[in-house]
Amino acid sequence: MSEDARTLDAKLPGRFKPYPTYKDSGVEWLGEIPVHWEVKRLKALASVQLSNVDKKSVEGQETVRLCNYTDVYYNERITPELDFMAATATQEQVRRFSLRAGDVLITKDSESWTDIAVPAVVSENLPDVLCGYHLAHIRPTDGVIGEFLSRTFSAIGLRDQFQIAANGITRFGLGGDAIRTGMFAVPPEPEQRAIAAFLDRETARIDALMAKKERLIELLQEKRTALITRAVTRGLDPTVPMKDSGVEWLGEIPAHWEVGENRWLFRESDSRSLLGEEELLTVSHITGVTRRSEKPNVTMIEAESHEGYKICRQGELAINTMWAWMGALGIAREPGMVSPSYNVFSIASVRLVGAYYDYLCRIPLHVNEIIRRSKGIWHSRLRLYPDAFRDIQTPLPSKSEQRTIAAFLDRETARIDALIAKIRDAIDRLKELRTALISVAVTGKIDVREEAIA
């Protein structure tokens, strides 16, 4: 039994047993495989074609539907229920790229090398659905089961050889030769079916558990939003008398609160950076104003120079005017600079506490008011202009009550966020377990032949 198998045996459900005997595969990263398994290149197991069917519709061509990158990336199985894109194709393309049961599709181009060779298997014949651009169409030969072959592309080691082979800097691509020469461990056909059936059952169990945890996160996020909304619009004492605020989006507020227009609470600021060397800040509808460096995995178009960017001082309000309709605004917790397309406002009134407003400005009620006052054809083109922001009215508890509310929310949201983080860690561990289970099964590190019929 290999070291990998011994390590994973303690983690995997059921403590699956190894095969009786093993042999050296001759492939360093693959290690030992069951004695009756073989190692073959993909070109001996399947035909591989890189699709050239794009999304354009051309008059005179056959009407088809396209299975595109996202259909494969987000689905392990390609089924008739998916919402395929309408397109056209030549007769030759229809002949070469129409989908049959057992075909395997993998992503061959991506902005990240970790998204290369993501697989999906076709569940049934789909003669009017074609493999779209940015995908490789893999058709297994006799004796090779598509459900098994698809799983192998998700296995540690097997998938890595394709990700390493992908070329590029800002965008990665996998060539046909690199796909065809990939190495695979292959058991006899009945065993392939058994492994595929076992993995279908076990991954479904893991997926169901992850779905429950994802739902729990959704409920906690809803609780978090409701907690903030009530605190910043009703206060912390449920027994205080209420009054009509006179503001449609706000409704009733505590009788001792006031309401003020933003034109009296904020003053626009337009200081510019001379050298562009300040900390670059970004604005999110989830986290408010944060350092751009804290989000290294978020793809953004970077300017060659930050000279002339707007200065945003600690305690000032930054608004991403193009995404304000999503709630992309907030109070800066540290100084820095933001895009010149943002609006920056300093708090002009001693009656408003920035920490309180930072919670208020991203609740759904307030965001809906931003949407109502923004101008544009549709959400993706809506923009919040300074005059419209100035017209928005803001609830005003006393300064001491605003501070108390903000402190309460800091404490309570931190508890919820910590719980959400723990659940996400658990989901990540389940994902790792899922990948490990697939990996040891399709490389013969565990024997699941009896498990498949359990």
Order of alpha helices (4+ residues) and beta strands (2+ residues): alpha-beta-beta-beta-beta-beta-alpha-beta-beta-alpha-beta-beta-beta-beta-beta-beta-alpha-alpha-beta-beta-alpha-beta-alpha-beta-beta-beta-alpha-beta-beta-beta-beta-beta-beta-beta-beta-alpha-alpha-alpha-beta-alpha
